[in-house]
Amino acid sequence: MIQAIAFYLFAAVVLISAAMTISARNPVHSVLWLILAFFNAAGLMVLVGAEFIAMLLVIVYVGAVAVLFLFVVMMLDIDFAELRAGFVKYFWIGFALALGLVAEIVFYAFGSVWTGSLQLAKPIAPVDPSVPNIQAIGELLYTRYLFVFEGAGLVLLVAMIGAIVLTHRQRKDARPQKISRQINRRAKDAIRNVDAPVGQGVEL
């Protein structure tokens, strides 16, 4: 009974937070609603016994991704009115993609549509209940999906190197800092005392 109440509570907050994330006018509020949705999604993962996924949601998504979004939104001077200008123009494309995703979820949840069966799909290889969730995921990652896991790591490494290269590229219009020139600068080289006559301006 308590688990059912907790499930409906977490699920309701996730749906409300997701709706507020895409409907809030203030982008900072959208990120805060997104963080709330991640926390409640982590609660749902704990209820189904996927504590590793719940930990990833809190540590990776809330602690890194959502906070990064928040800092980017708050620090950059982005014209969000201009970004929202094309919302109506591309609304039907996004709506069609959303319908496609919903259809995929329904087809997967209710089994094969071609055979006419509407029973929930059964797991192919059920995990022993005595094995912890993290241990089961680790055994799969480092045995059956080792090459896929290493490939994902290489893709992330290439993306990180590309971001560093693009950030530290040499720009012709940039003026580099010359520390030695700043240290050796004297006051008389940067300041000019002018005895300005009364009622007249100063010639620069």
ABEGO torsion letter per residue (X at the ends): XAAAAAAAAAAAAAAAAAAAAAABABAAAAAAAAAAAAAAAAAAAAAAGBAAAAAAAAAAAAAAAAAAAAAAAAABBBBAAAAAAAAAAAAAAAAAAAAAAAAAAAAAAAEBAAAGBABBBBBABBBBAABBAAAAAAAAAAAAAAAAAAAAAAAAAAAAAAAAAAAABBBAABBBBBAAAAAABBAAAABBBBBBBBGBBBBX
